[in-house]
Amino acid sequence: MSQDFTSKNFLNNLPQYPLTELRNDFFRALHKGTLLLEAEPGAGKSTLAPLWMLHQLAAKQKIILVQPRVLAVQSLAQRLAELVGDEVGQTVAYQVPYDNCVGDSSRLIVMTPGILLQHLLQDPTLENIACVMLDEIHERSVNQDTAWAWLQEVQILREDLRIILMSATPDPQLQQQMPQRLFAPGRCFPVSTQYLPAKNNTPYPERVEDHVLRALVSHPEWQAATTLVFLAGWSEIEKCTQAIQARYPNQAIFRLHSRVPNVEQKRALNPASGPRIILATNIAETSLTIADVTLVIDSGQVRRPDYEQRTGLTRLRLSRISQASADQRRGRAGRVQQGHCIRLWSQDQPLAAADLPEIRATDYLPLALRLAHWGSPALSLPWLESPNKLALDFAQQQLRQMKLLDADNKITPAGEQVSALGTHPRIAAFLLAQEKSIAEAEMLLALALHFDLSCETDIDDLLQLAAQELQRNRQWQHQQKRWLQKLQLTIVSADKLQVNNLARAFSDRIGYQQDSGRFRLNSGISVEPQAKLDSQWAVFPIINSKPKGHSGIGIALQLSADEQRSLSQQQSRLIHKGSMWQLHNEWRMGGVVIGEEFVALAAEQIPKLLLNLIQEKIAEKGLMQLSWSANAERLLQRARFVQSQSLLDLPNLNDEALTATLDIWLLPFLTAQTTLDQLPWLNALEFYLGYENCQAIAQALPEKIELPSGRHVVVEFSAEGVPQVSAKLQEFFGCEQLQLAGGKLPLKIHLLSPNGSPLAITMNLQTFWRQAYPEVRKEMRGKYPRHPWPENPLEHEATALTKRKLALQQK
C-alpha cells in the first residue's frame, strides 16, 4: 500500500543524507526558476530530490527523472519504489528501450534520455508532466544536451514546467547558464589511494587480467571485501573473469554490462550477495550505487565510440579516463566505510580535467533528423555547445537523399516514421523502402545492423549469425515485432536482398573498385572486402575500422548510368569563373565523378550563396584570415579596443558573434559583382556599428592623429592590442602629453632615431623628457649631429627636419 506523499511523515521517513539539511534551500531556489543541483557522491540527490518533488506536487501531476543508462534507470526505480512503499510500475515506474514498466497510477517515471526525446516529439509541451529532472547532466551525452535545449523551449510555452538539472561534478558551461544553483556536500568516508602501474621490465606489455590479479593480491584480505573493478569494455571484463576464476575458483564474480542478463546485474548491486568482485565499465561511475564496495581497482581506461565526421564511421577507441572520472571511481570505495582505491597507472600520468562533450564526436544523422522533427532551427536552440554546422549540413544532405528530409530540410512523413521505428536513420530508410512485405534476409540484415552484430567473413555468414541470434534473443524478437507492426509488413521467405534499397540507405558507403581490389568511397577511405567481389561497384553496410585501414562486408552492385546518377552524392560549389559567379554541381560516388554541370545564376541568387561560401571559409580558416582591407581591419581593432576600455556601448565584436550575424550585417552589402578577395568589410562593419558609434569611435580613437610636428600618422596596434604611434623623437619636442580620448585611452609612443631605429617606448612624454632624454641626447647628438638635440626639448619646436632645413624654413 503506497503512502500519503503529502504528509510530513513521508518526508520524515526518508533516509538521512547530507542533502536532507538543504530541503528548504532546494525549494526556495526552485521557486525562482530552473535549478542546477550540484551534489557530490553520497549526497543523496538521485534519491531525495525526486521524492521531495513527489511530496510537493498535486496528486495527478507527474515527474520525469532521466538517468543516462538502462541499468541505472532500473536500479534507481527499484530503490525509489521501495522508499515509496509499493512495487515498480505503480507510483514509481521506468521506461527504457525494450522494457516499459509504466502503469496507470505511475507518477514518477525514470527513463533514459533517448526515451525522453521520443516523449517530447510526441508531446512537445509535456502536457501531463509537472517536473523534468535531468540527472548526471555533467556526462554531456548528445541526447542529454538535446533534451536540455528542447526543454528550455518547452518552458516558453509552459511557464509552470519545473526543470531540475543534477550533476555530480561542476560543469563551467552549465554554471554560466544557470543563475539558480545549489551545492550539496557528499557523504564519503576516507579513501586511500595506491598507484600500481603496469610492469615495464618485460618483453611484452602486462596483460590487463594479470595486472588486475596483481592488484587484488596486493591488498590484504581482499577476498573478504566487495571489490569494484573498472575496465575499458566487454573484452577486458571477459578476460578478467576467466583469469580470476582460474586462480580463485570459489570467488564470487559478477559483471555489469549491457550484454549480461538483468538477473546477474541485479545480484551484482545487491549487498545480500556478500563479498564479491564486480567487473564493470564506466556504467558504475556515477549512476549506480553499490553500497558495500570498499575496494576499487581502476584500470584508468575507457573504450568510447568515436565518430569520425570525415569518414562517417564509428571507431571504438581505447583512451585514458579524465580526472573527473578518476575521482568519481575512487569515491565509490568510500560510501559505507573507509575504503581503498588502486589505480593501475603511474602517479605522474597526466589526465584531462574532464571528458569532452559527445556532440563533438557523434554521428550527426540521428541528431539532424531529430532536430528537423522538432522543428526549431538547429543553431537557434539554447545549446550548451552548438552542433558543428558543416557536419550538420552534410548530415542533412544525406537525409535528403534518403527522402527523410525535403529540399528545405523539413522532415518528411517518412522521416517522422523513423522515431516510431526506434533505429538509426540509415536502417529506417532501408526498412521504409519495403512495401507490404519484407524478405527474411532483409529483416535479418536490418536487425544485424541495428544491434551491431559483428562478422569477419561475408554477407551470407552475417545473415546466418543473425538468424541464430533472432532465435534466442528476446530483444531481437521484440524489435522485429515492433518494425513489422509499425510498417504493417509481413515477412516472406525470399532470401534475396533488394540491394538497390540498401544502396539508397547507404549511398555514402558505395565504393568503386580499384586495381588493388579495394573499394574507394566518397569519404576518401578505401575498404577491403572481407570476401572477394567481382563487380565494379559495391555497397558496404558494415565497415570495420582497423589500425592499418578498413575492411568490411560488401555486397556487389550492378548499376546503370541512371542508377549511378541517382545514388551519387551531389556537391554544389559556388565558383568565380569568367568574371561571374556560377554554381558548379558535381555528382560523385565511390570517389568517381559521375557527372557535372555549371549553372548560371541570377543576380539575386548570388548574395545568399556567396554568404554560405564565406561561412565555409571562416569555418575552415577563421574570420580574420579572409581578405580584410587595412581600413576595415583598423576600424574593427579600434572598435574592439574602445569597447574593452568601456568607453562605448557597442554590439558584440568577438569573432563568434560577428560570424553568427553575418546575414544581418554583411549580406546586405554582397552583390553579384562581389569577389572573395574584395569583400565589403568596411561598409558592412560601419553598418553593424551604426553611424553614431562610428563617429564616437573616430573621436575617441581616430584612425590618424596629428603629431606636435604637424604631421598626421596612422594609429596602429601593438601585439598586445594597445594603440600606438611611431615617429622621430624630434617630432614630439615641446609636448608633455599626447593622449587619446582626453587621457581615457592609453597610447604607446615609439620614439625613433633619425634613421628610423627605435630609441625608446613611452606612454608618458613628460617623464621621458625628464628621466630618459638626457641619456638619449648624450648618446645620439654625436651620431646624428645634423638633427636638433636641445638641452631643453620642451622649449624646442617639434620638427622632422634637420637643423639646416629648419633654419631655412624659419627664415
C-alpha positions in Angstrom: 0.0 0.0 0.0 1.5 3.3 -1.1 2.0 6.2 1.3 0.4 9.6 1.5 3.1 11.6 -0.2 1.7 14.9 1.0 2.1 14.1 4.7 5.1 15.2 6.8 5.6 11.6 7.8 6.5 10.7 4.3 9.4 13.2 4.4 10.4 12.3 7.9 10.7 8.6 7.0 13.1 9.2 4.1 16.8 8.2 4.6 19.1 10.9 6.0 21.7 12.2 3.6 23.8 15.4 3.5 21.2 16.9 1.1 18.4 16.4 3.8 19.5 19.6 5.6 19.1 21.6 2.4 15.5 20.7 1.6 14.2 24.3 2.3 17.0 25.8 0.3 16.2 23.4 -2.5 12.6 24.6 -2.8 13.5 28.3 -2.3 15.9 28.1 -5.2 13.5 26.1 -7.4 10.8 28.6 -6.8 12.9 31.2 -8.5 13.4 29.1 -11.7 15.2 26.2 -13.2 17.7 24.7 -10.7 21.1 23.2 -11.0 21.7 20.8 -8.1 25.4 20.1 -7.8 25.9 17.3 -5.3 29.0 15.3 -4.5 28.8 11.5 -4.5 26.8 10.3 -1.5 24.8 13.5 -1.1 21.5 11.7 -1.9 20.4 13.8 -4.9 19.1 11.0 -7.0 17.1 9.6 -4.0 15.8 12.7 -2.2 15.2 15.3 -4.9 12.6 13.1 -6.9 10.8 12.1 -3.7 10.7 15.7 -2.4 9.1 16.7 -5.7 6.6 13.9 -5.4 5.6 15.3 -2.0 5.3 18.8 -3.4 3.2 18.2 -6.5 -0.6 17.8 -6.7 -2.0 14.2 -6.8 -2.3 13.9 -10.6 0.9 15.7 -11.5 3.8 13.6 -12.9 7.6 13.7 -12.8 10.1 12.5 -15.4 13.5 11.6 -14.0 16.2 11.0 -16.6 19.2 8.7 -16.0 21.8 8.2 -18.7 22.0 4.3 -18.6 19.4 1.5 -18.7 20.7 -0.4 -15.6 20.9 2.9 -13.6 17.2 3.6 -14.6 16.0 0.2 -13.4 18.1 0.2 -10.3 17.0 3.7 -9.2 13.4 3.0 -10.0 13.6 -0.1 -7.7 15.2 1.9 -4.9 12.6 4.7 -5.1 9.7 2.3 -5.2 10.9 0.6 -2.1 11.1 4.0 -0.3 7.6 4.9 -1.6 6.3 1.6 -0.3 5.0 -0.2 -3.4 6.1 -2.2 -6.4 7.9 -0.8 -9.5 5.3 0.0 -12.1 2.9 1.6 -9.6 3.8 5.0 -8.2 7.4 4.7 -9.4 7.9 3.3 -12.9 10.6 3.2 -15.6 10.8 3.1 -19.3 13.9 2.0 -21.3 14.4 0.5 -24.7 12.8 -2.9 -24.9 11.3 -2.6 -21.4 8.3 -0.5 -20.4 7.2 -0.8 -16.8 4.7 2.1 -16.5 1.2 1.7 -15.0 -1.9 3.9 -15.0 -1.1 5.2 -11.4 2.6 5.9 -12.2 3.6 9.4 -11.2 7.4 9.3 -11.0 8.8 7.8 -14.3 12.5 7.1 -14.6 13.8 6.9 -18.2 16.8 7.2 -20.5 17.5 10.5 -22.4 16.5 8.9 -25.7 13.1 7.9 -24.4 12.6 11.5 -23.1 13.3 12.8 -26.6 10.7 10.5 -28.1 8.2 11.8 -25.5 9.0 15.4 -26.4 8.5 14.7 -30.2 5.1 13.1 -29.5 4.0 15.7 -26.9 6.1 18.8 -27.3 4.5 20.6 -24.3 4.7 17.5 -22.0 1.1 18.3 -21.0 0.8 15.9 -18.1 4.3 16.4 -16.7 4.9 18.9 -13.9 8.6 18.4 -13.5 11.6 17.1 -15.5 14.8 16.1 -13.7 17.9 15.5 -15.8 20.3 13.5 -13.6 24.1 13.2 -14.3 23.8 16.1 -16.8 27.6 16.6 -16.5 28.2 13.5 -18.6 27.2 15.6 -21.6 25.8 12.9 -23.8 24.3 14.3 -27.0 20.8 13.1 -26.0 21.1 14.9 -22.6 22.3 18.1 -24.3 19.5 17.9 -26.8 16.9 17.3 -24.1 18.1 20.3 -22.2 17.9 22.5 -25.3 14.4 21.4 -26.1 13.1 21.7 -22.5 14.2 25.3 -22.5 11.9 25.9 -25.5 9.1 23.9 -23.8 9.3 26.3 -20.9 8.5 29.2 -23.1 5.0 27.6 -23.7 4.9 26.0 -20.2 6.0 28.5 -17.6 4.7 26.1 -15.0 7.1 23.3 -16.1 9.8 22.9 -13.5 13.2 21.7 -14.6 15.9 20.4 -12.3 19.4 19.6 -13.6 21.5 17.4 -11.3 25.3 16.9 -11.6 27.9 15.0 -9.6 30.7 17.3 -10.8 30.8 21.0 -11.6 30.4 21.9 -15.2 31.5 25.5 -16.1 29.2 25.8 -19.1 26.2 24.7 -17.1 27.2 27.1 -14.3 27.3 30.0 -16.7 23.7 29.2 -17.9 22.2 28.6 -14.5 21.6 31.5 -12.1 19.9 29.2 -9.6 22.4 26.7 -8.2 22.6 24.7 -5.0 25.6 22.8 -3.8 25.4 19.7 -1.6 28.4 18.1 0.0 28.7 14.4 -0.3 29.0 11.6 2.2 32.2 9.8 1.6 34.5 8.1 4.1 38.2 8.5 3.6 39.6 6.6 0.7 43.3 5.8 0.5 44.9 5.7 -2.9 47.6 3.4 -4.2 49.3 3.6 -7.7 50.3 0.3 -9.3 51.5 0.9 -12.8 51.9 -1.9 -15.3 55.2 -3.7 -15.3 57.6 -2.2 -17.9 60.6 -4.6 -17.5 59.1 -7.4 -19.5 59.3 -8.1 -23.3 55.6 -7.6 -23.7 53.1 -5.2 -22.1 51.4 -6.6 -19.0 48.0 -8.1 -19.8 45.1 -6.3 -18.1 43.9 -9.5 -16.4 47.4 -10.2 -15.0 47.5 -6.5 -13.8 44.1 -6.8 -12.1 45.2 -10.1 -10.3 48.4 -8.4 -9.1 46.3 -5.5 -7.8 43.9 -7.9 -5.9 46.6 -9.8 -4.2 48.4 -6.6 -3.2 45.5 -5.7 -0.9 45.2 -7.6 2.4 42.0 -9.5 2.9 40.6 -8.6 -0.5 38.5 -11.8 -0.5 36.5 -10.5 2.5 35.7 -7.2 0.7 33.4 -6.3 -2.1 35.6 -5.1 -4.9 34.6 -2.9 -7.9 36.9 -3.2 -10.9 36.6 -0.6 -13.6 37.6 -1.9 -17.0 37.6 -0.5 -20.6 35.0 -2.8 -22.1 33.4 -6.2 -22.6 36.6 -7.8 -23.9 38.5 -6.8 -20.7 35.6 -7.9 -18.5 35.6 -11.4 -20.1 39.4 -11.8 -19.8 39.5 -10.8 -16.2 36.5 -13.1 -15.4 38.3 -16.1 -16.8 41.7 -15.2 -15.2 40.2 -14.7 -11.7 38.0 -17.8 -11.9 41.1 -19.9 -12.9 43.1 -18.6 -10.0 40.3 -18.4 -7.4 37.5 -20.8 -8.5 35.4 -20.2 -5.3 35.4 -16.4 -5.7 32.0 -14.8 -6.4 32.3 -12.7 -9.6 29.6 -10.5 -11.2 29.7 -8.4 -14.4 28.0 -5.1 -15.1 27.5 -4.7 -18.8 24.6 -4.5 -21.3 25.4 -8.0 -22.6 24.9 -9.5 -19.2 21.4 -10.8 -18.1 19.5 -8.5 -15.8 19.4 -11.1 -13.1 23.2 -11.2 -12.8 23.4 -7.4 -12.9 20.9 -7.0 -10.1 22.7 -9.6 -8.0 25.9 -7.6 -8.5 24.3 -4.5 -7.0 22.7 -6.3 -4.0 24.8 -6.3 -0.8 23.0 -9.5 0.2 25.2 -11.3 -2.4 28.1 -10.9 0.1 31.8 -10.3 -0.6 32.3 -10.4 -4.3 34.2 -8.9 -7.3 32.2 -6.7 -9.7 33.7 -6.2 -13.1 32.3 -3.1 -14.7 32.8 -0.4 -17.3 32.2 3.3 -16.6 28.5 2.4 -16.1 29.3 2.2 -12.4 31.0 5.6 -12.2 28.1 7.8 -11.1 24.7 6.5 -11.9 24.8 3.3 -9.8 25.2 3.0 -6.1 26.8 -0.3 -4.8 26.5 0.2 -1.1 29.1 -2.3 0.2 32.1 -1.6 -2.1 35.2 -0.8 -0.1 37.9 -1.6 -2.6 38.1 -0.1 -6.1 40.6 -1.2 -8.8 40.7 1.3 -11.6 42.3 0.4 -14.9 42.2 4.1 -15.9 40.9 3.3 -19.3 37.6 3.5 -21.2 36.5 2.4 -24.6 34.4 5.1 -26.3 32.6 5.1 -29.6 34.4 7.9 -31.6 32.5 9.0 -34.7 34.7 10.4 -37.5 32.8 13.1 -39.3 35.2 12.8 -42.3 34.5 9.1 -42.9 31.1 8.6 -41.4 32.4 5.7 -39.4 32.3 5.0 -35.7 35.5 3.6 -34.2 35.8 2.2 -30.7 38.8 3.9 -29.2 40.7 2.9 -26.1 41.6 6.0 -24.2 42.6 7.4 -20.8 39.8 8.5 -18.5 39.6 12.1 -17.3 40.5 13.3 -13.8 36.8 13.8 -13.1 36.1 10.2 -13.9 39.1 9.0 -11.8 37.7 11.0 -8.8 34.2 9.5 -9.3 35.6 6.0 -9.5 37.8 6.4 -6.4 34.8 7.8 -4.4 32.9 4.5 -4.9 35.1 2.9 -2.3 34.1 5.2 0.5 30.3 5.0 0.5 29.8 3.0 3.8 33.2 3.0 5.5 36.8 3.8 4.9 38.0 2.4 1.6 40.9 1.9 -0.7 41.5 2.6 -4.4 44.2 1.0 -6.5 45.0 2.9 -9.7 46.7 0.9 -12.4 48.8 3.7 -13.7 51.7 5.9 -12.6 51.0 8.8 -10.2 52.7 11.2 -12.7 50.4 10.1 -15.6 48.6 13.3 -16.7 44.8 13.2 -17.1 42.5 15.6 -18.9 40.3 17.6 -16.5 37.0 16.3 -17.8 35.6 14.3 -20.8 34.7 16.2 -23.9 31.0 16.7 -24.8 29.7 13.9 -27.0 28.4 16.4 -29.5 31.9 17.0 -30.7 32.3 13.4 -32.0 28.9 11.9 -32.7 27.0 10.6 -35.7 25.0 13.6 -36.9 22.4 11.6 -38.9 20.2 10.8 -35.9 20.7 14.3 -34.4 19.9 16.1 -37.7 16.7 14.1 -38.2 15.6 14.6 -34.6 16.2 18.4 -34.9 14.2 18.6 -38.1 11.4 16.7 -36.4 11.5 19.1 -33.5 11.1 22.0 -36.0 13.2 24.8 -34.5 16.3 25.9 -36.4 19.1 23.8 -35.0 21.6 26.5 -34.4 19.0 28.8 -32.8 18.4 26.4 -29.9 20.0 27.3 -26.5 22.7 24.6 -26.6 25.4 24.1 -24.0 27.6 23.7 -27.1 26.1 24.1 -30.6 26.4 21.3 -33.2 29.1 21.7 -35.8 27.5 23.5 -38.7 29.4 21.7 -41.5 28.7 18.2 -40.0 25.1 19.2 -39.6 24.9 20.3 -43.3 26.4 17.1 -44.5 24.0 15.0 -42.4 21.1 17.0 -43.8 22.3 16.3 -47.4 22.4 12.5 -46.7 18.9 12.6 -45.1 17.6 14.4 -48.1 18.9 11.7 -50.3 17.2 9.1 -48.1 13.9 11.1 -48.6 13.7 11.7 -44.8 14.1 15.5 -45.3 12.7 17.6 -48.1 14.6 20.3 -50.1 14.1 22.8 -47.3 15.5 20.4 -44.7 12.0 19.9 -43.2 11.1 16.4 -42.1 9.0 14.3 -44.5 6.3 11.9 -43.5 8.8 9.1 -44.0 11.2 10.9 -41.7 8.5 11.2 -39.0 8.1 7.4 -39.1 11.8 6.9 -38.1 11.1 7.9 -34.5 8.5 5.2 -34.3 10.9 2.6 -35.6 13.5 3.3 -32.9 16.6 2.8 -35.1 19.3 4.6 -37.0 18.0 6.7 -40.0 20.1 4.5 -42.4 18.4 1.3 -41.2 15.0 3.1 -41.1 15.4 4.3 -44.7 16.2 0.7 -45.7 13.0 -0.6 -43.9 10.8 2.2 -45.2 11.7 1.2 -48.8 9.9 -2.1 -48.3 6.3 -2.3 -49.5 3.8 -4.6 -47.8 6.3 -7.4 -47.4 10.0 -7.8 -46.5 12.3 -10.6 -47.4 13.6 -12.6 -44.5 17.2 -11.8 -45.5 16.4 -8.1 -45.4 14.9 -8.2 -42.0 17.9 -10.2 -40.7 20.3 -7.7 -42.2 18.3 -4.7 -40.6 18.5 -6.5 -37.2 22.2 -7.2 -37.6 22.9 -3.6 -38.4 20.6 -2.3 -35.5 22.3 -4.5 -32.9 25.9 -4.1 -34.3 26.3 -7.8 -34.9 30.0 -8.3 -35.9 31.1 -10.8 -38.6 34.5 -11.3 -40.1 33.5 -13.1 -43.3 30.8 -12.3 -45.8 27.1 -11.3 -46.1 25.9 -15.0 -46.1 27.7 -15.7 -42.8 26.3 -12.5 -41.3 22.7 -13.4 -42.2 23.2 -16.9 -40.7 24.6 -15.5 -37.4 21.6 -13.0 -37.4 19.1 -15.9 -37.8 20.7 -17.7 -34.8 20.6 -14.6 -32.7 16.9 -13.9 -33.6 16.0 -17.4 -32.4 17.5 -16.9 -28.9 17.5 -13.1 -28.2 14.2 -11.6 -26.9 15.4 -8.1 -27.7 15.8 -9.0 -31.4 12.4 -10.6 -31.4 10.9 -7.5 -29.8 12.5 -5.2 -32.3 11.4 -7.3 -35.3 7.8 -7.4 -34.0 7.8 -3.6 -33.5 9.1 -2.9 -37.0 6.5 -5.3 -38.6 3.7 -3.6 -36.6 4.7 0.0 -37.3 5.3 -0.6 -41.0 2.5 -3.1 -41.5 4.8 -5.6 -43.2 4.8 -9.3 -43.4 7.9 -11.4 -43.8 8.3 -13.5 -46.9 10.7 -16.4 -47.2 12.7 -15.0 -50.1 16.3 -14.9 -49.0 17.5 -12.4 -51.7 18.4 -8.9 -50.7 16.9 -5.9 -52.6 20.4 -4.5 -53.0 19.3 -1.2 -54.5 17.1 -0.4 -51.5 20.2 -1.0 -49.3 22.3 1.2 -51.7 19.9 4.2 -51.3 20.1 4.0 -47.5 23.9 3.6 -47.6 24.7 5.7 -50.6 27.8 7.3 -49.0 29.2 3.8 -48.5 29.1 2.8 -52.1 32.6 2.0 -53.4 34.3 1.8 -56.7 36.8 -1.0 -57.2 40.5 -0.1 -57.5 43.2 -2.1 -59.2 44.2 -3.3 -55.7 40.8 -5.0 -55.3 39.9 -2.5 -52.5 36.9 -0.2 -53.0 37.2 3.6 -52.7 34.4 5.6 -51.0 33.4 9.2 -51.4 34.9 10.0 -48.0 38.3 9.1 -49.4 38.8 5.9 -47.5 39.3 2.6 -49.2 37.7 -0.6 -47.9 39.0 -4.1 -48.4 36.0 -6.5 -48.8 36.2 -9.4 -46.4 35.2 -11.7 -49.2 36.2 -11.2 -52.9 33.8 -9.3 -55.0 33.7 -9.4 -58.8 32.0 -6.2 -59.5 32.9 -2.6 -60.3 30.6 -1.2 -57.6 29.7 -2.5 -54.1 27.9 -1.2 -51.0 29.4 -1.7 -47.6 26.7 -1.7 -44.8 29.3 -2.8 -42.3 32.8 -1.3 -42.2 35.3 -2.2 -39.6 38.0 0.4 -38.7 41.4 -1.2 -38.2 44.8 0.4 -37.3 46.1 -0.1 -40.9 43.0 0.6 -42.9 39.4 -0.5 -43.2 37.7 -3.8 -44.1 34.0 -4.6 -44.5 31.2 -6.7 -45.6 30.4 -5.7 -49.2 27.6 -6.5 -51.5 28.1 -6.3 -55.2 26.0 -3.8 -57.2 25.1 -3.7 -60.9 24.3 -0.1 -61.7 23.1 1.5 -64.9 24.2 5.1 -65.7 20.8 6.5 -64.4 21.1 4.5 -61.2 24.7 5.7 -60.7 23.4 9.3 -61.0 20.5 8.8 -58.6 22.7 7.2 -56.0 25.6 9.6 -56.2 26.1 12.4 -53.8 25.7 15.9 -55.2 28.2 18.6 -54.2 27.4 22.1 -55.2 30.1 24.8 -55.1 29.9 28.5 -55.9 32.9 29.4 -58.2 34.0 32.6 -59.9 34.6 31.8 -63.5 34.8 34.1 -66.5 34.3 37.2 -64.3 31.0 35.9 -63.0 29.7 33.6 -60.2 28.4 30.2 -61.3 27.2 27.1 -59.5 29.3 24.0 -60.1 27.3 20.9 -59.5 29.2 17.6 -59.2 27.9 14.1 -58.7 30.3 11.7 -57.0 30.1 8.1 -56.0 33.0 5.9 -54.8 35.3 8.9 -55.3 34.4 8.9 -59.0 32.8 11.9 -60.8 29.6 10.6 -62.3 28.6 13.9 -63.8 28.9 17.7 -63.5 27.3 20.9 -64.7 27.9 24.6 -64.5 24.8 26.7 -63.8 24.5 30.4 -64.5 22.9 32.3 -61.6 20.5 35.2 -61.5 22.0 38.2 -59.7 19.5 38.0 -56.8 20.6 34.4 -56.1 24.3 35.2 -55.6 24.4 37.1 -52.3 23.0 34.3 -50.2 25.1 31.6 -51.9 28.2 33.8 -51.5 27.4 34.2 -47.8 27.3 30.4 -47.5 30.7 30.2 -49.2 32.1 32.9 -46.8 30.8 31.0 -43.8 32.5 27.8 -45.0 35.8 29.7 -45.5 35.5 31.2 -42.0 34.9 27.7 -40.5 38.0 26.5 -42.3 40.4 29.4 -41.8 38.9 31.8 -39.3 37.2 35.2 -39.7 40.3 37.3 -39.7 42.1 35.1 -42.3 39.8 36.2 -45.1 40.8 39.3 -47.2 40.1 42.3 -45.0 41.1 45.7 -46.2 43.5 47.6 -44.0 40.8 50.3 -43.2 38.3 47.7 -42.2 40.7 45.8 -40.0 41.8 49.0 -38.3 38.2 50.0 -37.7 37.5 46.6 -36.1 40.6 46.9 -33.9 39.7 50.4 -32.8 36.1 49.4 -32.0 37.2 46.4 -30.0 39.7 48.5 -28.1 37.2 51.2 -27.2 34.8 48.6 -26.1 37.4 46.8 -24.0 38.0 50.1 -22.2 34.3 50.5 -21.5 34.1 53.9 -23.3 31.2 53.0 -25.6 28.3 50.5 -25.5 28.9 48.7 -28.8 27.4 45.4 -30.2 29.3 42.2 -29.5 32.5 42.3 -31.6 34.2 38.9 -30.9 34.7 36.5 -33.9 31.9 34.2 -32.8 29.3 36.9 -32.6 30.4 38.5 -35.9 30.3 35.2 -37.7 26.9 34.3 -36.2 25.3 37.5 -37.5 26.9 37.8 -41.0 23.4 37.5 -42.5 22.5 40.7 -40.7 25.5 43.0 -41.4 27.5 41.6 -44.3 24.7 40.0 -46.5 23.1 43.4 -47.4 26.4 44.5 -49.0 27.0 41.4 -51.1 26.2 41.7 -54.8 26.8 39.7 -58.0 29.9 41.8 -58.5 31.5 41.0 -55.1 34.5 38.7 -55.1 36.2 36.9 -52.2 39.3 39.0 -52.3 37.4 42.3 -52.2 34.6 41.7 -49.6 32.9 44.9 -48.4 34.1 44.5 -44.8 34.4 48.3 -44.2 30.9 49.3 -45.3 29.4 46.3 -43.6 31.2 46.9 -40.3 30.2 50.6 -40.3 26.6 49.4 -40.8 26.9 46.9 -37.9 28.4 49.5 -35.6 26.0 52.3 -36.6 26.7 55.9 -37.7 26.8 57.4 -34.3 29.1 54.8 -32.9 31.5 55.2 -35.8 31.6 58.9 -35.2 32.2 58.3 -31.4 35.0 55.8 -32.2 36.6 58.3 -34.6 36.6 60.9 -31.9 37.8 58.7 -29.1 40.3 56.8 -31.2 40.9 58.4 -34.6 42.4 56.4 -37.4 45.1 59.1 -37.7 46.3 61.7 -35.2 48.3 64.9 -35.6 51.8 64.9 -34.0 53.3 68.0 -32.4 55.3 68.4 -35.6 52.0 68.9 -37.6 52.4 65.6 -39.4 49.5 63.1 -39.4 50.3 59.4 -38.6 48.2 56.3 -38.6 47.3 54.9 -35.2 48.4 51.2 -35.2 48.0 48.5 -32.7 50.7 46.6 -30.8 50.8 42.8 -30.5 49.1 43.3 -27.1 46.3 45.2 -28.8 47.3 48.7 -27.5 47.1 51.7 -29.8 50.5 53.1 -30.8 52.2 55.7 -33.0 55.8 55.8 -34.3 57.8 58.9 -35.3 61.2 60.6 -34.9 61.9 61.7 -31.4 62.2 65.4 -32.6 58.6 65.4 -33.8 57.5 65.3 -30.1 59.5 68.4 -28.9 57.5 70.8 -26.8 54.9 68.2 -26.0 54.4 66.9 -22.4 51.2 64.9 -23.1 49.9 63.1 -26.2 46.6 61.4 -25.3 43.6 59.7 -26.7 40.0 60.5 -25.6 41.2 63.0 -23.1 43.5 60.6 -21.4 40.9 57.8 -21.1 42.7 55.6 -23.6 46.4 54.6 -23.3 48.7 55.5 -26.2 52.0 53.8 -26.7 54.6 56.2 -28.3 57.6 54.7 -30.2 60.4 57.4 -30.3 62.7 56.8 -33.3 66.1 57.9 -34.3 66.6 60.0 -37.5 67.2 56.8 -39.4 64.1 55.1 -38.0 65.6 52.8 -35.5 63.9 52.6 -32.1 65.2 54.8 -29.2 62.5 54.4 -26.6 58.9 53.5 -25.9 56.8 55.5 -23.5 53.3 56.3 -22.6 54.3 59.4 -20.6 56.3 62.0 -22.5 56.8 64.3 -19.5 58.5 61.5 -17.6 60.6 60.6 -20.7 61.9 64.1 -21.2 62.9 64.4 -17.5 64.4 61.0 -16.9 65.4 59.3 -20.1 66.0 62.0 -22.6 69.4 63.4 -21.2 71.0 59.9 -21.7 69.5 59.5 -25.2 70.7 63.0 -26.1 74.2 62.3 -24.8 74.4 59.1 -27.0 72.7 60.4 -30.2 73.9 64.1 -30.7 77.3 62.9 -31.9 75.8 60.2 -34.0 73.3 62.5 -35.7 74.8 66.0 -35.5 72.6 67.4 -38.3 69.5 66.9 -36.2 68.5 69.0 -33.2 69.2 67.6 -29.8 68.4 70.6 -27.5 69.1 70.5 -23.8 65.5 71.5 -23.0 63.3 69.6 -25.5 60.1 71.2 -24.1 61.3 74.7 -25.4 62.2 73.5 -28.9 60.0 73.4 -31.9 58.7 69.9 -32.9 60.1 69.0 -36.3 61.0 66.2 -38.6 63.6 68.4 -40.4 67.4 68.7 -40.0 68.8 71.8 -38.2 69.8 73.4 -41.6 66.4 72.8 -43.2 64.6 74.0 -40.1 66.7 77.3 -40.1 65.9 77.9 -43.8 62.2 77.3 -43.1 62.3 79.8 -40.2 63.9 82.5 -42.5 
